[in-house]
Amino acid sequence: MKEKATVALVRCENYNQEEVLVAVEKGLTLIGGVGQFAKKGEKILIKPNILVGDNPDRCVSPHPLVFKAIANAFKNVGANLSYGDSPGFGNPRGNARKAGFQEIADEMEIPFADFENAVTLSNPDGKLVNKFEIAQGVADSDGLVSISKLKTHALTRITGAIKNQFGCIPGPRKAEFHSVLPNALQFSKMLVDLNLLLKPRLYIMDGIMAMEGNGPRNGNPRAMNVLLFSTDPVALDSVVCKLVDLNPKLVETLVVGEEFGLGTAHDINIVGDPVEDFINLDFDVNRSPASTTTSTSFLSTGFMRRYSAPRPTIKPEVCTSCGTCVKVCPAEPKALTWADENHKKPPIYDYAKCIRCYCCQEMCPENAIFVKIPLLGKIIHR
């Protein structure tokens, strides 16, 4: 009989270095100890979710002190550490520095792995994707430790343990997946295939301060006071759904993850602090039963998709015309164009070309882009 998946919950109410260290040690002990995840001399890559290099107070990435505590535990068993991530926009090292990781890594003599060059890894068992272009630093490691942040996400509702591995694909190659995978279900199948290929040894989530609302970059910080630990990313993300009162059946990565054998969303042994202590029923997350991309055959037709599917919308009074949204749009031809030759006015959308990947909303540095459901979509899904 297959053992239940274990998810450890550990209370930690702030980013005091000593308290974080104690909480991480407790969490690792609850799931069997760090020694089962790395041996002396093994090359272990620690991969925090560095979407972009923002101040830790904005809760875009796991806090650097959580990274430090985890790295310390693996150093103590003699692991040979490296770290890194491929951000959504910009230079990997520069974003790691701005997010506060580089200073700690330098202090602990942990090198930044190669997240710019790629190697092709065959994935013959993939249900959707049979090969991936993976960062050289990931391919060179013996094992991967994934550190995610408890956040909302326009496409996948939450961005957690499963989605964090998308950063193992370097830079522009990520945009290719957005352009060829037209809806949340297909995108989630790719993410699950990626996790099954990479097989991270351990998943840890920083939920001490989470992000609700307009995530994964421009939402609002929300105290959840918890760190989560598991070897099963489906179970971990399913527990997160319980904490934020989100039906896991609406989260495509969990539905597909269980279907493909990545993990379980149901048979979970929760250890550590009581799960009831961390539940927030008013957490601002998309609980609508409507698809985030409108992927049914009828609604995905050109006209219906254009006028009923959730779509990114620019608030002109907030937009600074920086052009980030235009640069990151993966659609070909682009769904965003400048409204004037001088680029002084906010860009404008052609929703017939928009693939609903929400990369523009995700990477906007000014919190000027939100995802809204058109009136027709509200009527259909009322």
C-alpha positions, 0 to 999 in steps of 0.5 A: 500500500502506497504511503500517504504524502506528508506535508509539514506546517511550521508556524513562523510569524516574522523574518527574524533570522533566528526564528526562521532558522528554528522553523526551517530546522523543525520543518526538515525534521518533521519530514525526516531530516535534511540527511535524506535529501542530500549526502556529503559531496553531492551537488545540490541546486537550491532554486528560489522563485525569483520572478523579478528582483524586487525588495523582499517586503513586496513578497514577490520571492521567498525571503532571503532569510528563508533561503539562508536557513535552508542553505545552512541546513544543507551545508551542515550535511556537506552538500556542495551547493549552488543556487539560481533561477531564470526570472521572467525578465532581465538578467538572472544574476542581476535579479538575484542581487536585487531580490537580496539573495546574492549578498547571502550567497556570497556570504555563504560562498554559494555560487550562482548556477548557469541559468543563461545557457541551456541543454536539451533533456529528452523526456520520453515519458512526457505526456505532452512534452518529450524534450525540454531546454533546461538551464545548464546549472540545473542539468549539472546538479545531482539534486534540486531543492525548490523554494516557492512563495505562496502567491496568487497567479492570473493563469494558474490561480496560485503559483506554488511548488509545481510552477516554481520549476518553470524557472529552470527553463532559461529566459526566452525559451519560457515565452515559447511555451506560452505561445504554443500552449493556448490554455491553462490546462495545456500549460499545466500539463507542461509544468507537470511533465517538467516536474516529473523530468526534474524530480526535485528532492524537496519542496519548501514554500515561504508563506510567512508573508504571502501575496494575495490579489493581483499576483504574482508580482503586484498583489498585496502582502498578507501574513499567513505565518507558515512554512510548508515542507513536502516531497510531494508538490501536488500535496503541498499545493493542495494544502495551500488551497485549503489554507486560502479556501480555494477548491483544488479542482479549479487548479489545473496543475493539481488536477493534472499532477494527480492524473499524471502521477506527480503526487496526490491531492487527497491522501495527505498526512499533515504534520506539525502545527494544526492546519486550522491555525493557518486558514484564511477564508477571506484570502483574495484569490480567484475562486470563480469556477470559470476557466482562467483562459476560457478553453472549452471548444465553444468559448475558445472560438475567435469571437467568443474568446475575444469577448468572453475570456478573461483579459489583461487590462491596462489602467492608463492612470497608473501606466508609466509607458515603460514598455515592459508589457510589450517586450514580454508579450510572447504572441506573434504578432504581438497583442500589444502595440504602442498607441503613439510613435513617441511611446508616451501613451499606454500600449493598447491590446488587440484581444484577437491576438491575445493568447491569455498567458498574462505575461504582461500582467505578471511582469508589469512593474507598476501594478498597472495591469489587471485581469478582468472578465468582459461583460459577456463572460460574466453573463455566461459564467454567472 
